[in-house]
């Protein structure tokens, strides 16, 4: 799974959980407390799975 970071703050982006919001904003930045479009995120490689 690729890790995404916020272009605004540089912290990890989470997938949006709310079904209504997810239709328009697929991601959420908890540091900025903002819903994000895909173009507001940047991929930085693979996220390691915790086992």
Backbone bond lengths (Angstrom), bond angles and torsions (degrees), N, CA, C in turn:
res aa  C-N    CA-C-N  psi(-1)  N-CA   C-N-CA  omega(-1)  CA-C   N-CA-C  phi
1 X - - - 1.448 - - 1.534 109.09 -
2 X 1.319 116.56 129.85 1.454 120.67 179.11 1.518 110.89 -77.05
3 X 1.325 115.10 139.99 1.463 119.93 177.62 1.521 108.67 -90.21
4 X 1.323 116.34 137.21 1.454 122.16 177.60 1.518 109.40 -111.94
5 X 1.332 115.57 142.77 1.456 119.71 174.49 1.529 109.24 -123.13
6 X 1.309 115.48 156.12 1.457 123.34 179.15 1.530 108.90 -76.23
7 X 1.317 117.20 130.47 1.462 120.82 177.72 1.523 111.91 -68.86
8 X 1.326 116.96 -22.17 1.466 121.38 -177.34 1.538 111.71 -80.24
9 X 1.341 117.39 -47.84 1.466 120.61 -174.17 1.528 114.25 -113.10
10 X 1.356 117.53 -17.22 1.462 120.82 179.29 1.515 114.89 83.39
11 X 1.304 117.39 9.01 1.467 120.39 179.49 1.525 110.63 -98.89
12 X 1.338 115.25 165.59 1.467 121.17 -175.58 1.526 111.97 -64.98
13 X 1.328 114.88 137.98 1.461 123.99 177.43 1.525 108.76 -94.93
14 X 1.313 116.00 141.79 1.462 122.09 177.94 1.518 109.79 -109.53
15 X 1.335 117.72 151.38 1.464 119.35 173.96 1.529 109.55 -68.22
16 X 1.320 116.44 141.98 1.476 121.33 178.11 1.524 109.05 -69.45
17 X 1.328 117.67 136.62 1.463 122.50 -179.18 1.519 113.05 -97.16
18 X 1.313 118.14 -27.03 1.463 122.37 -177.73 1.529 109.87 -73.26
19 X 1.340 117.46 122.35 1.469 121.26 -175.33 1.521 112.68 -61.78
20 X 1.324 117.70 -39.43 1.472 120.86 -179.11 1.525 111.02 -68.20
21 X 1.314 117.29 -43.82 1.467 120.74 179.66 1.525 111.91 -70.79
22 X 1.326 116.15 -33.46 1.465 121.39 -176.12 1.531 112.69 -60.21
23 X 1.336 116.53 -27.55 1.465 120.10 179.71 1.527 111.22 -62.79
24 X 1.330 116.91 -36.23 1.464 120.72 -179.40 1.525 112.67 -101.62
25 X 1.323 116.70 -42.63 1.469 122.15 -177.97 1.525 109.27 -117.36
26 X 1.318 118.45 103.14 1.464 119.52 -176.67 1.534 114.66 -77.31
27 X 1.345 117.72 -11.68 1.461 120.44 -175.29 1.524 111.78 -131.33
28 X 1.349 114.87 161.81 1.453 121.57 -178.87 1.527 109.19 -140.54
29 X 1.330 116.63 133.79 1.464 121.92 175.12 1.521 107.41 -106.31
30 X 1.327 116.47 115.19 1.460 120.36 -177.70 1.528 111.97 -73.50
31 X 1.323 118.83 -26.74 1.460 120.91 178.74 1.530 111.05 -72.00
32 X 1.327 117.09 -46.69 1.471 121.62 177.41 1.527 111.26 -77.61
33 X 1.328 116.58 -17.93 1.464 123.70 -174.09 1.528 110.33 56.04
34 X 1.340 114.69 49.55 1.458 121.53 -178.65 1.515 110.71 -136.46
35 X 1.326 115.37 146.11 1.452 121.38 170.17 1.525 107.06 -80.46
36 X 1.322 116.82 145.15 1.464 121.16 -173.06 1.524 111.98 -127.64
37 X 1.334 114.13 143.75 1.459 120.97 168.40 1.527 107.68 -80.90
38 X 1.322 116.51 165.87 1.461 120.69 -179.47 1.532 111.97 -61.80
39 X 1.338 117.94 -36.38 1.473 119.95 -178.30 1.537 112.40 -70.94
40 X 1.337 117.97 -12.34 1.459 121.61 177.20 1.527 112.29 -88.74
41 X 1.342 116.12 3.80 1.461 122.62 -178.52 1.523 109.80 -118.46
42 X 1.326 115.55 158.61 1.453 120.63 179.26 1.531 108.58 -134.11
43 X 1.314 116.71 129.54 1.458 121.83 177.36 1.502 110.56 -76.76
44 X 1.364 116.54 137.76 1.459 120.16 -178.12 1.525 113.52 -127.69
45 X 1.290 117.82 18.46 1.455 119.33 177.89 1.517 111.95 116.21
46 X 1.317 114.78 -160.72 1.459 119.45 -174.92 1.516 111.35 -93.37
47 X 1.312 114.04 139.36 1.464 121.80 175.00 1.513 106.85 -91.49
48 X 1.315 116.69 131.04 1.459 120.67 -178.84 1.513 110.73 -76.27
49 X 1.313 115.81 133.83 1.466 120.95 178.73 1.519 109.82 -78.24
50 X 1.314 116.18 134.67 1.464 120.57 176.24 1.525 108.85 -87.43
51 X 1.306 115.92 127.92 1.474 120.07 -178.76 1.511 109.62 -113.07
